[in-house]
Amino acid sequence: MSNENLQSSAETGELNRSLSNRHLQLIAIGGAIGTGLFMGSGKTISLAGPSILFIYMIIGLMVFFVMRALGELLLSNLQYKSFIDFSTDLIGPWAGYFVGWTYWLCWITIGIADLSAIIYYLQFFNGGQEFTPLGGAMISFAAIVFIMGLNLLTVRLFGELEFWFALIKIIAIVVLILVGLWMVFTGFTSTAGDVASFSHLYANGGFFPTGAHGFLAGFQIAIFAFVGVELVGTTAAETKDPEKNLPKAVNSIPIRIIFFYVLALVIVMSVTPWNHIDPKVSPFVNLFSQAGIAAAAIIMNLVVLSSVMSSMNSGVFSTSRMLFGLSREEQGPKAFGVLNRRAVPANALYFSALCLVGGAGLQYFVPNTVEAFTLATTLSTILFICIWLMIIWSYVIYYTKRNELHQQSTFKLPGGLFTCAIVAIFFIGMIYVLSLEADTFKALKVSPIWFVILIIGYFGFVRKKIK
């Protein structure tokens, strides 16, 4: 992006469309592949067995429908920069306020959880020894400064960085699938005496070995693996030729889910029977280790570490854009709506980074990082479900009150209102499912506090400004 274009954007106060199709495609992939797949899949397999394959396909289909609704809404009016704009326009100012600040908190909680994960993964390179509380805080602070520094430069650099982060994850999964297929077709025998075979998918209790309870429990962890896929929507304002590139990115989601989730886990459970997989160990690391690759642990720890850094990079980017949008709608401080000379909302970035530093400080006083990680990720999942439901609500109003725009659309949501009803019922049901286990129910009980804070903020400060 030329300096002239950057200067022009900074002067007009508008975000720059400097992300290419290459960036958008890999950002979409990166949003669909995260720590939830690399590390959380072991626990999900132990709960649900081979039915995890159906779980990922069901969640993936519902998320795809949300993304199709999101895509049609964004393309119906290119003045829409994010969820805030169409929620405000279609539902009302309160909806934009709710969506913007809730999405901001979603990524802040994920960012805090990511800081715990970074410390955990770096312990491997510290001889497995835990860092001191001060050491952990310093690592968190360094990670925040690094990611914030990169985001302060240009949006194109964010796209480039996310491109390479996503590429690392893709290569890791492709290699895993190829190695796993080689193990299956050569009849590889593990140290535990398991012979790699596709029959493991149904030979140990069938596809639903843990029954309905295990199947539902699998959704609790699996749904977190999909948070972030809607990041494509927050990059729409800074994407070249959105009418062409946004549909491409959205339509490729089902293929990604089948390849990166379903096929990868088919291979994992074919090499090691589901009931022999340790929920505390990444099944990806375990497969490489069984293949006799000595550097497997190092390679996969670096891959997962890059995945966490990718998540933080996405989080810092999206939170700053949400605050920018809120400021422009007079639902946040005016300072957040100011762009620096590189057309980046720097003040919004500083504020998000400061909140993450506060989260890093909390880690200093919370000894049980695993419990804190679970609480943060579950809370984030609950809030993401609320965001997805608001997107569907916005679409219903758009479909019913602005049907002429829907008729003109070349990127329609398949099934229209019927699909919206199915998606809404599914995600409301997922909130109920999160109440079935003690650890996730704890986060569910905490979540109303955020809604109370939002209500106070809206009626106390925002509503009087936007009347």
C-alpha positions as CSV (number, residue, x, y, z in Angstrom):
1,M,0.0,0.0,0.0
2,S,1.5,3.3,-1.1
3,N,2.2,6.1,1.4
4,E,-0.2,8.4,-0.5
5,N,-3.1,5.9,0.1
6,L,-2.2,5.6,3.7
7,Q,-2.0,9.3,4.1
8,S,-5.4,9.7,2.4
9,S,-7.0,7.2,4.7
10,A,-5.5,8.8,7.7
11,E,-6.8,12.2,6.6
12,T,-10.3,11.0,5.7
13,G,-10.5,8.9,8.9
14,E,-11.6,5.8,7.0
15,L,-10.0,2.3,7.2
16,N,-7.9,1.2,4.3
17,R,-8.8,-1.6,1.9
18,S,-5.3,-3.1,1.7
19,L,-6.0,-6.8,2.5
20,S,-5.8,-9.0,-0.7
21,N,-7.7,-12.2,-1.5
22,R,-4.6,-14.2,-0.4
23,H,-4.7,-12.5,3.0
24,L,-8.5,-13.0,3.4
25,Q,-8.4,-16.7,2.5
26,L,-5.7,-17.4,5.0
27,I,-7.3,-15.3,7.7
28,A,-10.4,-17.3,7.2
29,I,-8.5,-20.6,7.5
30,G,-6.5,-19.3,10.5
31,G,-9.8,-18.4,12.2
32,A,-11.1,-22.0,11.6
33,I,-7.9,-23.7,13.0
34,G,-6.9,-23.0,16.5
35,T,-5.7,-24.3,19.8
36,G,-9.1,-25.9,20.3
37,L,-8.2,-28.4,17.5
38,F,-4.6,-28.9,18.3
39,M,-4.9,-29.3,22.1
40,G,-8.6,-29.6,22.9
41,S,-9.4,-32.4,20.5
42,G,-7.8,-35.0,22.8
43,K,-10.3,-34.2,25.6
44,T,-13.2,-34.1,23.1
45,I,-12.3,-37.5,21.7
46,S,-12.2,-39.0,25.3
47,L,-15.7,-37.6,25.9
48,A,-17.4,-38.4,22.6
49,G,-15.3,-41.0,20.9
50,P,-15.7,-41.2,17.0
51,S,-18.9,-39.1,17.2
52,I,-16.6,-36.1,17.4
53,L,-16.6,-36.3,13.6
54,F,-20.3,-35.6,13.5
55,I,-20.0,-32.9,16.2
56,Y,-17.5,-30.9,14.1
57,M,-19.6,-31.3,11.0
58,I,-22.8,-30.1,12.7
59,I,-21.1,-27.1,14.4
60,G,-19.3,-26.4,11.1
61,L,-22.5,-26.4,9.1
62,M,-24.2,-24.0,11.6
63,V,-21.2,-21.6,11.7
64,F,-21.2,-21.7,7.8
65,F,-24.8,-20.6,7.8
66,V,-24.0,-17.7,10.2
67,M,-21.1,-16.7,7.9
68,R,-23.4,-16.8,4.8
69,A,-25.8,-14.5,6.6
70,L,-22.9,-12.3,7.6
71,G,-21.6,-12.2,4.1
72,E,-25.0,-11.3,2.6
73,L,-25.5,-8.5,5.1
74,L,-22.0,-7.0,4.6
75,L,-22.4,-7.1,0.8
76,S,-25.9,-5.6,0.9
77,N,-24.4,-2.3,1.9
78,L,-20.6,-1.7,1.4
79,Q,-20.8,1.1,4.0
80,Y,-21.2,-1.6,6.6
81,K,-17.7,-2.1,8.1
82,S,-18.5,-4.8,10.7
83,F,-21.2,-6.3,12.8
84,I,-21.7,-3.1,14.7
85,D,-22.8,-1.2,11.6
86,F,-25.6,-3.6,10.4
87,S,-26.7,-4.4,14.0
88,T,-27.1,-0.7,14.7
89,D,-28.9,-0.1,11.4
90,L,-31.2,-3.1,11.4
91,I,-32.0,-3.7,15.1
92,G,-31.1,-0.4,16.8
93,P,-28.3,1.5,18.5
94,W,-28.4,-0.7,21.5
95,A,-27.7,-3.8,19.4
96,G,-24.6,-2.3,17.8
97,Y,-23.4,-1.3,21.3
98,F,-24.1,-4.8,22.6
99,V,-22.4,-6.6,19.7
100,G,-19.3,-4.3,19.6
101,W,-18.5,-4.4,23.3
102,T,-19.3,-8.1,23.6
103,Y,-17.1,-9.0,20.7
104,W,-14.4,-6.9,22.2
105,L,-14.6,-8.8,25.5
106,C,-14.7,-12.1,23.6
107,W,-11.3,-11.5,22.2
108,I,-9.9,-10.0,25.4
109,T,-10.9,-13.2,27.3
110,I,-9.3,-15.3,24.5
111,G,-6.2,-13.1,24.7
112,I,-5.9,-13.6,28.4
113,A,-6.4,-17.4,27.9
114,D,-3.8,-17.3,25.1
115,L,-1.3,-15.7,27.5
116,S,-1.7,-18.7,29.8
117,A,-1.2,-21.1,26.9
118,I,1.9,-19.3,25.7
119,I,3.5,-19.7,29.2
120,Y,2.4,-23.3,29.3
121,Y,3.9,-24.2,25.9
122,L,7.1,-22.3,26.6
123,Q,7.6,-24.5,29.7
124,F,8.6,-27.3,27.3
125,F,11.7,-25.3,26.3
126,N,12.4,-24.6,30.0
127,G,13.0,-28.3,30.6
128,G,9.3,-28.8,31.6
129,Q,9.8,-26.5,34.7
130,E,7.2,-24.0,35.6
131,F,8.1,-20.3,35.3
132,T,8.0,-18.1,38.4
133,P,5.0,-15.8,38.6
134,L,7.2,-12.9,37.7
135,G,8.7,-14.8,34.8
136,G,5.3,-15.7,33.5
137,A,4.1,-12.1,33.8
138,M,7.2,-10.9,31.9
139,I,6.6,-13.4,29.1
140,S,2.9,-12.3,28.8
141,F,4.0,-8.6,28.7
142,A,6.6,-9.3,26.0
143,A,4.0,-11.2,23.9
144,I,1.5,-8.3,24.2
145,V,4.1,-5.7,23.2
146,F,5.3,-7.8,20.2
147,I,1.7,-8.3,18.8
148,M,0.7,-4.7,19.5
149,G,3.9,-3.4,17.8
150,L,3.1,-5.4,14.7
151,N,-0.5,-4.3,14.6
152,L,0.5,-0.6,14.9
153,L,2.4,-0.6,11.6
154,T,-0.1,-1.4,8.8
155,V,-3.1,-3.6,8.3
156,R,-1.2,-5.2,5.4
157,L,1.5,-6.4,7.9
158,F,-1.3,-7.9,10.0
159,G,-2.5,-9.8,6.9
160,E,1.0,-10.9,6.1
161,L,1.7,-12.2,9.6
162,E,-1.7,-14.0,9.8
163,F,-1.0,-15.5,6.4
164,W,2.2,-17.1,7.6
165,F,0.8,-18.2,10.9
166,A,-2.1,-19.9,9.1
167,L,0.3,-21.5,6.6
168,I,2.3,-23.1,9.5
169,K,-0.9,-24.7,10.8
170,I,-2.0,-25.9,7.4
171,I,1.4,-27.5,6.7
172,A,1.3,-29.2,10.1
173,I,-2.1,-30.8,9.5
174,V,-1.3,-31.8,5.9
175,V,1.9,-33.5,7.1
176,L,-0.1,-35.2,9.9
177,I,-2.7,-36.6,7.4
178,L,0.1,-37.9,5.1
179,V,2.0,-39.5,7.9
180,G,-1.2,-41.0,9.3
181,L,-2.2,-42.4,6.0
182,W,1.2,-44.0,5.6
183,M,0.8,-45.6,9.1
184,V,-2.6,-47.0,8.2
185,F,-1.7,-48.4,4.8
186,T,1.6,-50.0,6.2
187,G,-0.2,-51.5,9.2
188,F,1.9,-49.6,11.6
189,T,2.0,-51.0,15.2
190,S,2.4,-48.6,18.1
191,T,4.4,-49.3,21.3
192,A,1.0,-50.1,23.0
193,G,0.4,-52.8,20.4
194,D,-2.3,-50.9,18.4
195,V,-2.3,-51.6,14.7
196,A,-3.2,-48.5,12.7
197,S,-6.5,-49.2,10.9
198,F,-9.7,-47.3,9.8
199,S,-11.6,-50.0,11.7
200,H,-10.8,-48.2,15.0
201,L,-13.5,-45.7,14.0
202,Y,-16.3,-48.2,14.7
203,A,-14.7,-51.3,16.3
204,N,-14.6,-49.9,19.9
205,G,-18.2,-49.3,20.8
206,G,-19.3,-47.9,17.4
207,F,-19.5,-44.2,16.5
208,F,-21.4,-43.3,19.7
209,P,-19.5,-45.3,22.4
210,T,-20.2,-42.9,25.2
211,G,-23.9,-42.5,24.4
212,A,-26.0,-39.3,24.2
213,H,-24.3,-37.7,27.3
214,G,-20.9,-38.1,25.8
215,F,-22.0,-36.8,22.5
216,L,-23.5,-33.6,24.0
217,A,-20.5,-33.2,26.3
218,G,-18.3,-33.1,23.2
219,F,-20.0,-30.0,21.9
220,Q,-18.9,-28.0,24.9
221,I,-15.2,-28.2,23.9
222,A,-15.6,-28.5,20.2
223,I,-17.6,-25.3,19.8
224,F,-14.7,-23.3,21.1
225,A,-12.6,-24.5,18.2
226,F,-14.8,-22.5,15.8
227,V,-14.6,-19.1,17.6
228,G,-12.8,-16.6,15.4
229,V,-14.1,-17.9,12.0
230,E,-16.2,-14.8,11.8
231,L,-13.0,-12.7,11.8
232,V,-13.5,-12.5,8.0
233,G,-16.4,-10.1,8.8
234,T,-14.3,-7.7,10.8
235,T,-11.7,-7.5,8.0
236,A,-14.4,-6.7,5.4
237,A,-13.7,-2.9,5.7
238,E,-10.1,-3.4,4.9
239,T,-10.4,-6.0,2.1
240,K,-9.9,-5.2,-1.6
241,D,-12.8,-6.1,-3.9
242,P,-15.1,-7.4,-1.1
243,E,-17.9,-8.5,-3.6
244,K,-15.5,-11.0,-5.1
245,N,-13.2,-12.0,-2.2
246,L,-15.7,-12.2,0.7
247,P,-17.9,-14.9,-0.9
248,K,-14.8,-16.9,-1.8
249,A,-13.6,-16.9,1.8
250,V,-17.0,-17.8,3.2
251,N,-17.8,-20.6,0.7
252,S,-14.6,-22.4,1.3
253,I,-15.4,-22.8,5.0
254,P,-17.1,-26.3,4.6
255,I,-14.1,-27.6,2.6
256,R,-11.8,-26.4,5.4
257,I,-13.8,-28.0,8.1
258,I,-14.0,-31.4,6.3
259,F,-10.2,-31.3,5.6
260,F,-8.7,-29.7,8.7
261,Y,-11.1,-31.1,11.3
262,V,-12.9,-34.2,10.1
263,L,-10.1,-35.8,8.0
264,A,-7.4,-35.0,10.5
265,L,-9.3,-36.6,13.3
266,V,-10.2,-39.6,11.2
267,I,-6.5,-40.2,10.8
268,V,-5.8,-39.6,14.5
269,M,-8.4,-42.1,15.6
270,S,-7.4,-44.6,13.0
271,V,-3.8,-44.6,14.2
272,T,-4.7,-44.7,17.9
273,P,-8.1,-46.1,19.1
274,W,-10.2,-43.3,20.6
275,N,-10.2,-45.0,24.1
276,H,-6.4,-45.1,24.1
277,I,-6.0,-41.4,23.5
278,D,-4.7,-39.5,26.5
279,P,-7.0,-36.4,27.0
280,K,-4.1,-34.5,28.6
281,V,-1.8,-34.9,25.5
282,S,-2.3,-33.4,22.1
283,P,-3.3,-36.3,19.7
284,F,-1.2,-34.5,17.0
285,V,2.0,-34.7,19.1
286,N,1.2,-38.3,20.0
287,L,0.8,-39.4,16.3
288,F,4.1,-37.8,15.3
289,S,5.8,-39.4,18.3
290,Q,4.5,-42.8,17.4
291,A,5.8,-42.4,13.9
292,G,9.3,-42.2,15.3
293,I,9.9,-38.6,14.5
294,A,12.3,-37.6,17.3
295,A,11.7,-33.9,16.9
296,A,7.9,-34.3,17.0
297,A,7.4,-32.7,20.4
298,I,9.5,-29.7,19.4
299,I,7.8,-29.3,16.0
300,M,4.3,-29.5,17.4
301,N,5.0,-27.3,20.4
302,L,6.3,-24.6,17.9
303,V,3.2,-25.1,15.7
304,V,0.8,-24.8,18.7
305,L,2.8,-21.8,19.9
306,S,2.4,-20.1,16.5
307,S,-1.3,-21.0,16.6
308,V,-1.7,-19.2,20.0
309,M,0.3,-16.2,18.7
310,S,-2.0,-16.2,15.6
311,S,-5.0,-16.1,17.9
312,M,-3.6,-13.2,19.9
313,N,-2.8,-11.4,16.6
314,S,-6.3,-11.8,15.4
315,G,-7.7,-10.8,18.8
316,V,-5.7,-7.5,19.0
317,F,-6.7,-6.7,15.4
318,S,-10.4,-7.4,15.9
319,T,-10.8,-5.6,19.2
320,S,-9.2,-2.5,17.9
321,R,-11.6,-2.5,14.9
322,M,-14.6,-3.0,17.2
323,L,-13.6,-0.1,19.3
324,F,-13.0,2.0,16.2
325,G,-16.6,1.2,15.0
326,L,-18.1,1.9,18.4
327,S,-16.4,5.3,18.5
328,R,-17.8,6.2,15.1
329,E,-21.3,5.2,16.3
330,E,-20.8,7.4,19.4
331,Q,-21.0,4.3,21.5
332,G,-17.4,4.5,22.8
333,P,-14.8,7.2,23.5
334,K,-14.0,9.5,20.6
335,A,-10.3,8.8,20.9
336,F,-10.8,5.2,19.7
337,G,-12.0,6.5,16.3
338,V,-8.8,8.3,15.5
339,L,-6.4,6.8,12.9
340,N,-2.6,7.2,13.0
341,R,-0.6,8.2,9.9
342,R,-0.6,4.5,8.9
343,A,-4.4,4.3,8.9
344,V,-4.4,2.2,12.0
345,P,-6.7,2.9,15.1
346,A,-3.8,3.2,17.4
347,N,-5.6,4.5,20.5
348,A,-8.0,1.5,20.3
349,L,-5.0,-0.8,20.1
350,Y,-3.4,0.8,23.1
351,F,-6.6,0.3,25.2
352,S,-7.0,-3.4,24.2
353,A,-3.3,-4.0,24.9
354,L,-3.7,-2.3,28.3
355,C,-6.6,-4.6,29.2
356,L,-4.5,-7.6,28.2
357,V,-1.7,-6.4,30.4
358,G,-4.3,-6.3,33.2
359,G,-5.2,-9.9,32.4
360,A,-1.5,-10.8,32.5
361,G,-1.4,-9.2,36.0
362,L,-4.3,-11.3,37.1
363,Q,-2.3,-14.4,36.2
364,Y,0.3,-13.4,38.7
365,F,-2.3,-13.8,41.5
366,V,-4.2,-16.9,40.1
367,P,-2.2,-20.0,40.8
368,N,-4.5,-22.5,38.9
369,T,-3.9,-21.4,35.3
370,V,-5.8,-24.4,33.9
371,E,-8.9,-23.5,35.7
372,A,-8.5,-19.8,34.7
373,F,-8.0,-21.0,31.0
374,T,-11.2,-23.1,31.1
375,L,-13.2,-20.3,32.6
376,A,-11.9,-17.7,30.1
377,T,-12.5,-19.9,27.0
378,T,-16.0,-21.0,28.1
379,L,-17.0,-17.4,28.9
380,S,-15.7,-16.5,25.4
381,T,-17.7,-19.3,23.8
382,I,-20.9,-18.1,25.5
383,L,-20.3,-14.5,24.3
384,F,-19.5,-15.7,20.8
385,I,-22.8,-17.6,20.6
386,C,-24.5,-14.4,21.6
387,I,-22.7,-12.6,18.7
388,W,-23.7,-15.3,16.2
389,L,-27.3,-15.1,17.3
390,M,-27.3,-11.3,16.9
391,I,-26.0,-11.7,13.3
392,I,-28.9,-14.1,12.7
393,W,-31.4,-11.6,14.2
394,S,-30.0,-8.8,12.0
395,Y,-30.5,-11.0,9.0
396,V,-34.1,-11.8,9.9
397,I,-34.9,-8.0,10.0
398,Y,-33.0,-7.4,6.8
399,Y,-34.9,-10.3,5.1
400,T,-38.3,-9.1,6.2
401,K,-38.0,-5.3,6.1
402,R,-35.5,-4.9,3.2
403,N,-36.5,-7.8,1.1
404,E,-35.7,-5.8,-2.1
405,L,-32.0,-5.9,-1.1
406,H,-32.3,-9.6,-0.5
407,Q,-33.8,-10.2,-3.9
408,Q,-31.0,-8.2,-5.5
409,S,-28.3,-10.1,-3.6
410,T,-26.0,-12.4,-5.5
411,F,-24.8,-14.1,-2.3
412,K,-27.9,-15.2,-0.5
413,L,-28.1,-17.3,2.6
414,P,-29.5,-20.7,1.5
415,G,-32.9,-21.4,3.1
416,G,-33.5,-17.9,4.2
417,L,-35.6,-17.6,7.4
418,F,-36.0,-21.4,7.8
419,T,-32.2,-21.7,8.1
420,C,-32.2,-18.8,10.5
421,A,-34.7,-20.6,12.7
422,I,-32.6,-23.8,12.7
423,V,-29.4,-22.0,13.5
424,A,-31.0,-20.0,16.4
425,I,-32.5,-23.2,17.9
426,F,-29.1,-24.9,17.7
427,F,-27.1,-22.2,19.4
428,I,-29.7,-21.6,22.1
429,G,-29.5,-25.4,22.7
430,M,-25.7,-25.1,23.0
431,I,-26.1,-22.6,25.8
432,Y,-28.1,-25.3,27.6
433,V,-25.5,-27.9,26.9
434,L,-22.8,-25.7,28.5
435,S,-24.8,-26.0,31.8
436,L,-24.4,-29.8,31.9
437,E,-20.8,-29.9,33.2
438,A,-19.6,-28.2,36.4
439,D,-16.6,-26.3,34.9
440,T,-18.5,-24.8,32.0
441,F,-21.6,-24.1,34.1
442,K,-19.4,-21.9,36.4
443,A,-18.6,-19.6,33.4
444,L,-22.3,-19.7,32.4
445,K,-23.2,-18.4,35.9
446,V,-20.6,-15.6,35.6
447,S,-21.7,-14.3,32.2
448,P,-24.8,-12.3,33.3
449,I,-22.4,-9.9,35.1
450,W,-21.2,-8.7,31.7
451,F,-24.7,-8.0,30.5
452,V,-25.5,-6.0,33.7
453,I,-22.4,-3.9,33.0
454,L,-23.5,-3.3,29.4
455,I,-27.0,-2.3,30.5
456,I,-25.6,0.2,33.0
457,G,-23.1,1.6,30.4
458,Y,-25.7,2.0,27.7
459,F,-28.5,3.6,29.8
460,G,-26.0,5.6,31.9
461,F,-23.7,7.0,29.3
462,V,-24.4,6.0,25.7
463,R,-28.2,6.4,25.2
464,K,-28.2,10.1,26.0
465,K,-25.5,10.8,23.4
466,I,-27.2,9.0,20.5
467,K,-30.7,10.3,21.0
